[in-house]
Amino acid sequence: MVTFSEKAKAEFEEVLKRYPDKQAALLPALHLAQREFGYISREVMDYVASLLKLPPSEVYGVATFYTMYNKKPVGKYFIQVCKNISCSMLGAEDIVKHIEEKLNIKAGETTMDNIFTLTTVECLGSCGTAPMMQINDDYYEGLSIERVDEILERLSKASSG
């Protein structure tokens, strides 16, 4: 059975203090759970439902509706490349193809060493700095193939040493 660490339990209690009822705390509770467990499995959804005293179906419906919640494990570096109109017009498809070739995976896959997961997303809200990608919590904007190579190389080195 999954259970929050002591630190996450304390953070969860702080989240509850900010909302008038437990249902309103669902999204931040799912964010916390994703940080804690890496992704939102069915077991994690049931755990969050029990903590918030909500029907599991309600938590499941919310967690599966929003694409920001990963329903399966992702690599250490979760790469999300924006494919909306601004990014697409400025080369997002080329960037995705380049990353796929460089990492030997397709969008939606994780490298064999579990270091990188690549996905495409509709919009990351940075249209003025397109093309862009988000890796974990960091934005990388105004991308070029060369810049992508630099970023991936730096992250690869950080993972191996």
Backbone as JSON, one array per atom type, in Angstrom:
{
  "sequence": "MVTFSEKAKAEFEEVLKRYPDKQAALLPALHLAQREFGYISREVMDYVASLLKLPPSEVYGVATFYTMYNKKPVGKYFIQVCKNISCSMLGAEDIVKHIEEKLNIKAGETTMDNIFTLTTVECLGSCGTAPMMQINDDYYEGLSIERVDEILERLSKASSG",
  "N": [[0.84, -1.19, 0.0], [0.48, 2.24, -0.75], [1.78, 5.14, 0.85], [2.11, 8.42, 2.13], [5.27, 10.01, 2.75], [6.63, 11.26, 5.86], [7.24, 13.96, 5.52], [5.71, 14.6, 3.23], [3.18, 14.07, 4.26], [2.94, 16.13, 6.11], [2.99, 18.3, 4.37], [0.65, 17.77, 2.96], [-1.26, 18.19, 4.97], [-0.95, 20.93, 5.28], [-1.87, 21.77, 2.79], [-4.58, 21.08, 3.03], [-5.42, 22.99, 4.88], [-5.7, 25.27, 3.39], [-8.03, 25.15, 1.93], [-11.59, 25.3, 1.77], [-13.18, 23.0, 1.76], [-12.6, 19.45, 1.52], [-12.77, 18.42, -1.07], [-12.04, 20.51, -2.72], [-9.32, 20.5, -2.44], [-8.33, 18.59, -4.1], [-6.85, 18.76, -6.63], [-4.29, 20.0, -5.86], [-3.55, 17.99, -4.05], [-3.23, 15.78, -5.71], [-1.07, 16.71, -7.25], [0.9, 16.78, -5.26], [0.98, 14.05, -4.64], [1.91, 13.02, -7.06], [4.49, 14.14, -7.13], [5.52, 12.84, -4.92], [5.27, 10.06, -5.46], [5.99, 9.74, -8.09], [4.3, 9.15, -10.22], [0.77, 8.91, -11.01], [-0.75, 6.29, -10.08], [-3.38, 3.79, -10.14], [-3.6, 2.82, -7.56], [-2.49, 4.96, -6.13], [-4.39, 6.91, -6.71], [-6.59, 5.82, -5.33], [-5.6, 5.99, -2.74], [-5.35, 8.8, -2.38], [-8.04, 9.44, -2.62], [-9.03, 8.2, -0.3], [-7.74, 9.71, 1.67], [-8.9, 12.21, 1.27], [-11.48, 11.63, 1.65], [-13.2, 11.1, -0.48], [-15.16, 9.75, -3.21], [-13.53, 7.1, -4.93], [-13.96, 7.05, -7.69], [-14.37, 9.72, -8.36], [-11.86, 10.9, -7.92], [-10.37, 9.4, -9.74], [-11.6, 10.19, -12.14], [-10.84, 12.92, -12.29], [-8.0, 12.73, -12.22], [-7.48, 11.31, -14.55], [-8.52, 12.97, -16.48], [-6.95, 15.31, -16.66], [-4.01, 16.07, -18.37], [-1.63, 16.66, -17.14], [-1.1, 14.95, -15.12], [0.73, 12.12, -14.69], [0.04, 8.89, -15.65], [1.52, 6.65, -15.74], [4.82, 5.38, -15.03], [7.5, 7.73, -15.48], [10.59, 8.86, -16.99], [13.64, 10.0, -15.36], [14.06, 12.54, -16.35], [11.53, 14.3, -17.62], [10.45, 15.07, -20.62], [8.62, 17.46, -22.26], [7.44, 18.5, -25.21], [6.17, 21.33, -26.7], [3.55, 21.42, -29.04], [1.8, 23.16, -30.14], [0.37, 25.79, -32.21], [2.17, 28.09, -32.49], [4.67, 27.02, -31.69], [4.8, 24.86, -33.44], [4.91, 26.15, -35.94], [7.41, 27.23, -35.76], [9.19, 25.14, -35.73], [8.81, 22.9, -33.99], [8.13, 20.23, -34.63], [10.42, 19.31, -35.94], [12.19, 19.42, -33.83], [11.11, 17.5, -32.09], [11.42, 15.19, -33.7], [14.22, 15.16, -33.86], [14.94, 14.77, -31.14], [13.76, 12.27, -30.75], [15.34, 10.69, -32.48], [17.89, 11.12, -31.37], [17.64, 10.09, -28.76], [16.69, 7.61, -29.29], [14.0, 6.84, -29.05], [10.42, 7.05, -29.32], [7.9, 9.64, -29.25], [6.09, 9.55, -26.27], [7.4, 7.45, -25.17], [9.93, 5.95, -23.02], [13.4, 6.07, -22.34], [15.59, 3.18, -22.33], [17.19, 3.16, -20.04], [15.7, 4.55, -18.26], [16.06, 7.29, -18.01], [15.18, 9.41, -19.68], [11.97, 10.55, -20.68], [9.88, 11.16, -23.37], [7.43, 13.34, -24.58], [4.7, 14.9, -26.36], [2.91, 17.95, -26.09], [-0.04, 20.0, -25.96], [-0.01, 22.82, -25.32], [2.17, 24.96, -23.65], [2.09, 27.47, -22.79], [3.92, 29.45, -23.62], [4.12, 30.95, -25.96], [5.33, 33.19, -27.15], [7.99, 32.65, -27.07], [8.62, 30.55, -28.66], [10.15, 27.83, -30.53], [9.46, 25.63, -27.76], [10.17, 23.68, -24.8], [9.37, 21.74, -21.91], [11.14, 20.45, -19.24], [10.82, 18.38, -16.67], [10.34, 20.61, -14.15], [11.32, 22.8, -15.46], [11.48, 25.35, -17.95], [12.49, 25.54, -21.35], [13.28, 27.68, -23.76], [12.93, 29.26, -27.04], [14.15, 27.38, -28.74], [16.66, 25.57, -30.56], [18.06, 23.03, -32.69], [20.71, 22.69, -31.95], [20.73, 23.83, -29.38], [19.0, 22.08, -28.06], [20.57, 19.76, -28.18], [22.68, 20.55, -26.47], [21.32, 20.8, -24.03], [20.33, 18.17, -23.6], [22.74, 16.78, -23.5], [23.94, 17.9, -21.2], [22.1, 17.06, -19.24], [22.34, 14.3, -19.51], [24.98, 13.91, -18.7], [24.74, 14.76, -16.05], [23.22, 12.7, -15.04], [24.85, 10.5, -15.18], [27.0, 10.97, -13.59]],
  "CA": [[0.0, 0.0, 0.0], [1.23, 3.5, -0.8], [1.52, 6.09, 1.93], [3.0, 9.57, 2.07], [6.35, 10.16, 3.72], [6.27, 12.22, 6.91], [7.31, 15.3, 4.93], [4.54, 14.77, 2.36], [2.0, 14.14, 5.13], [2.89, 17.5, 6.65], [2.61, 19.18, 3.26], [-0.77, 17.5, 2.7], [-2.02, 18.87, 6.03], [-0.91, 22.36, 4.94], [-2.78, 21.94, 1.65], [-5.96, 21.03, 3.54], [-5.72, 24.23, 5.59], [-5.95, 26.35, 2.42], [-9.26, 24.93, 1.18], [-12.77, 25.23, 2.65], [-13.61, 21.61, 1.88], [-11.56, 18.54, 1.03], [-12.87, 18.25, -2.52], [-11.3, 21.62, -3.34], [-7.89, 20.21, -2.33], [-7.99, 17.43, -4.93], [-5.76, 19.0, -7.6], [-2.98, 20.07, -5.2], [-3.23, 16.69, -3.45], [-2.71, 14.95, -6.79], [0.28, 17.2, -7.55], [1.76, 16.29, -4.19], [1.12, 12.6, -4.81], [2.78, 12.77, -8.21], [5.86, 14.43, -6.69], [5.91, 11.83, -3.93], [5.32, 8.69, -5.99], [6.5, 9.74, -9.46], [3.17, 9.12, -11.14], [-0.51, 8.67, -10.35], [-1.28, 4.96, -10.37], [-4.73, 3.56, -9.58], [-3.41, 2.7, -6.11], [-2.3, 6.32, -5.61], [-5.7, 7.57, -6.77], [-7.39, 5.3, -4.22], [-5.02, 6.55, -1.51], [-5.76, 10.21, -2.31], [-9.49, 9.43, -2.35], [-9.24, 7.87, 1.12], [-7.31, 10.85, 2.48], [-9.84, 13.32, 1.1], [-12.83, 11.09, 1.9], [-13.95, 11.26, -1.73], [-15.3, 8.49, -3.95], [-12.4, 6.85, -5.83], [-14.33, 7.38, -9.07], [-14.19, 11.15, -8.55], [-10.42, 11.14, -8.04], [-9.98, 8.79, -11.0], [-12.09, 11.06, -13.22], [-10.01, 14.12, -12.34], [-6.62, 12.38, -12.54], [-7.38, 10.88, -15.95], [-8.92, 14.07, -17.35], [-5.86, 16.26, -16.82], [-2.79, 15.46, -18.92], [-0.45, 16.97, -16.31], [-0.88, 13.85, -14.2], [1.26, 10.94, -15.38], [-0.61, 7.68, -15.19], [2.51, 5.57, -15.75], [6.13, 5.93, -14.66], [8.26, 8.5, -16.47], [12.01, 8.9, -16.71], [14.17, 11.03, -14.45], [13.81, 13.8, -17.04], [10.27, 14.2, -18.37], [10.52, 16.09, -21.67], [7.35, 17.77, -22.91], [7.66, 19.47, -26.28], [4.93, 21.98, -27.13], [3.29, 21.25, -30.47], [0.74, 24.06, -30.55], [0.6, 26.48, -33.48], [3.39, 28.91, -32.5], [5.83, 26.13, -31.65], [4.82, 24.09, -34.7], [5.35, 27.01, -37.04], [8.82, 27.57, -35.59], [10.06, 23.96, -35.79], [8.64, 21.9, -32.93], [8.15, 18.86, -35.18], [11.83, 18.97, -36.17], [12.81, 19.2, -32.52], [10.64, 16.2, -31.62], [12.1, 14.15, -34.5], [15.62, 15.14, -33.46], [15.03, 14.13, -29.83], [13.46, 10.85, -30.96], [16.52, 10.06, -33.06], [19.01, 11.21, -30.42], [17.39, 9.22, -27.6], [16.24, 6.32, -29.8], [12.65, 6.57, -28.57], [9.35, 7.82, -29.94], [7.09, 10.39, -28.29], [5.29, 8.64, -25.45], [8.25, 6.37, -24.68], [11.0, 6.23, -22.07], [14.64, 5.38, -22.7], [15.8, 1.91, -21.62], [17.81, 3.43, -18.75], [14.73, 5.33, -17.49], [16.55, 8.64, -17.79], [14.36, 10.37, -20.42], [10.67, 10.25, -21.27], [9.53, 12.21, -24.33], [6.03, 13.45, -24.95], [4.31, 16.18, -26.93], [1.76, 18.52, -25.4], [-0.74, 21.0, -26.76], [0.43, 24.19, -25.09], [2.83, 25.21, -22.37], [1.88, 28.88, -22.46], [5.1, 30.26, -23.86], [4.05, 31.14, -27.41], [6.24, 34.24, -27.59], [9.38, 32.16, -27.04], [8.57, 29.26, -29.37], [9.62, 26.6, -29.94], [9.88, 25.44, -26.38], [9.86, 22.41, -24.14], [9.49, 21.72, -20.47], [11.75, 19.23, -18.71], [10.41, 18.42, -15.27], [9.72, 21.9, -13.85], [12.07, 23.87, -16.12], [11.17, 25.72, -19.33], [13.59, 25.82, -22.28], [12.57, 28.44, -24.8], [13.72, 29.68, -28.19], [14.99, 26.21, -29.0], [17.24, 25.15, -31.83], [18.59, 21.68, -32.57], [21.96, 22.8, -31.19], [20.39, 24.08, -27.97], [18.46, 20.82, -27.55], [21.72, 18.88, -27.96], [23.38, 21.02, -25.27], [20.49, 20.47, -22.87], [20.32, 16.71, -23.41], [24.1, 16.39, -23.09], [24.11, 18.31, -19.81], [21.28, 16.18, -18.4], [22.94, 12.96, -19.57], [26.17, 13.95, -17.83], [24.29, 14.87, -14.67], [22.68, 11.41, -14.64], [25.89, 9.47, -15.12], [28.09, 11.27, -12.66]],
  "C": [[0.88, 1.25, 0.0], [0.83, 4.37, 0.39], [2.53, 7.22, 1.81], [4.12, 9.45, 3.1], [5.89, 11.17, 4.77], [6.26, 13.65, 6.36], [6.08, 15.57, 4.06], [3.25, 14.83, 3.17], [1.83, 15.55, 5.69], [2.47, 18.48, 5.57], [1.13, 19.01, 2.92], [-1.64, 18.22, 3.72], [-2.05, 20.38, 5.77], [-1.83, 22.66, 3.76], [-4.23, 21.99, 2.14], [-6.37, 22.33, 4.23], [-6.11, 25.37, 4.64], [-7.3, 26.23, 1.71], [-10.44, 24.73, 2.12], [-13.33, 23.82, 2.78], [-12.57, 20.72, 1.18], [-11.6, 18.33, -0.48], [-12.06, 19.32, -3.24], [-9.79, 21.38, -3.31], [-7.43, 19.09, -3.26], [-6.82, 17.68, -5.88], [-4.41, 19.15, -6.9], [-2.58, 18.75, -4.53], [-2.68, 15.74, -4.51], [-1.31, 15.4, -7.22], [1.28, 16.69, -6.51], [2.02, 14.79, -4.35], [2.03, 12.27, -5.99], [4.24, 13.05, -7.87], [6.38, 13.31, -5.78], [6.15, 10.46, -4.56], [5.82, 8.6, -7.43], [5.43, 9.73, -10.52], [1.91, 8.76, -10.36], [-1.09, 7.33, -10.81], [-2.71, 4.85, -9.82], [-4.65, 3.47, -8.06], [-3.24, 4.08, -5.46], [-3.62, 7.08, -5.64], [-6.6, 7.12, -5.62], [-6.91, 5.87, -2.89], [-5.46, 8.01, -1.32], [-7.25, 10.3, -2.0], [-9.76, 9.15, -0.87], [-8.83, 9.04, 2.02], [-8.31, 11.99, 2.44], [-11.29, 12.91, 1.37], [-13.76, 11.38, 0.7], [-14.14, 9.89, -2.38], [-14.09, 8.29, -4.88], [-12.71, 7.22, -7.28], [-14.14, 8.87, -9.36], [-12.71, 11.49, -8.74], [-9.91, 10.58, -9.37], [-10.39, 9.68, -12.18], [-11.23, 12.3, -13.38], [-8.59, 13.77, -12.8], [-6.47, 11.96, -14.01], [-7.78, 11.97, -16.94], [-7.73, 14.97, -17.67], [-4.58, 15.56, -17.29], [-1.55, 15.74, -18.08], [-0.17, 15.88, -15.29], [-0.44, 12.63, -15.01], [0.64, 9.69, -14.8], [0.3, 6.46, -15.28], [3.86, 6.2, -15.43], [6.77, 6.69, -15.82], [9.72, 8.51, -16.04], [12.38, 10.01, -15.74], [13.92, 12.41, -15.03], [12.6, 13.61, -17.96], [10.21, 15.37, -19.35], [9.15, 16.25, -22.31], [7.61, 18.85, -23.95], [6.31, 20.02, -26.71], [4.77, 21.79, -28.63], [2.15, 22.16, -30.95], [1.21, 24.94, -31.7], [1.9, 27.29, -33.5], [4.63, 28.04, -32.53], [5.94, 25.33, -32.95], [5.35, 24.92, -35.85], [6.85, 27.31, -36.97], [9.71, 26.33, -35.39], [9.91, 22.91, -34.72], [8.71, 20.47, -33.46], [9.58, 18.4, -35.44], [12.54, 18.68, -34.86], [12.39, 17.84, -31.97], [11.36, 15.08, -32.38], [13.56, 14.03, -34.09], [15.8, 14.44, -32.1], [14.76, 12.63, -29.95], [14.68, 10.11, -31.49], [17.68, 10.02, -32.06], [18.85, 10.23, -29.26], [16.94, 7.81, -27.99], [14.91, 5.87, -29.17], [11.67, 7.38, -29.42], [8.62, 8.61, -28.85], [6.16, 9.42, -27.58], [6.1, 7.51, -24.85], [9.32, 6.89, -23.72], [12.23, 5.45, -22.5], [14.81, 4.13, -21.83], [16.38, 2.12, -20.22], [16.92, 4.26, -17.82], [15.2, 6.75, -17.17], [15.62, 9.67, -18.44], [13.03, 9.76, -20.83], [10.34, 11.45, -22.16], [8.04, 12.18, -24.6], [5.81, 14.8, -25.64], [3.05, 16.64, -26.21], [1.18, 19.65, -26.24], [-0.24, 22.41, -26.54], [1.04, 24.29, -23.71], [2.83, 26.69, -22.02], [3.1, 29.77, -22.64], [5.23, 30.56, -25.36], [5.03, 32.18, -27.93], [7.69, 33.82, -27.63], [9.49, 30.79, -27.71], [9.8, 29.08, -30.26], [10.2, 26.38, -28.55], [9.51, 24.06, -25.89], [10.02, 22.61, -22.64], [10.13, 20.4, -20.1], [11.6, 19.31, -17.2], [9.78, 19.78, -15.0], [10.37, 23.07, -14.58], [11.64, 24.08, -17.57], [12.47, 25.99, -20.1], [12.95, 26.43, -23.51], [13.52, 28.85, -25.91], [14.66, 28.59, -28.66], [15.49, 26.14, -30.44], [17.73, 23.72, -31.62], [19.87, 21.7, -31.73], [21.7, 22.99, -29.7], [19.83, 22.81, -27.33], [19.6, 19.85, -27.25], [22.48, 19.26, -26.69], [22.63, 20.61, -24.01], [20.53, 18.98, -22.58], [21.69, 16.22, -22.95], [24.33, 16.72, -21.62], [23.33, 17.39, -18.87], [21.84, 14.77, -18.38], [24.15, 12.89, -18.65], [25.77, 13.98, -16.36], [23.77, 13.52, -14.15], [23.76, 10.35, -14.46], [26.96, 9.77, -14.09], [27.63, 11.98, -11.5]]
}
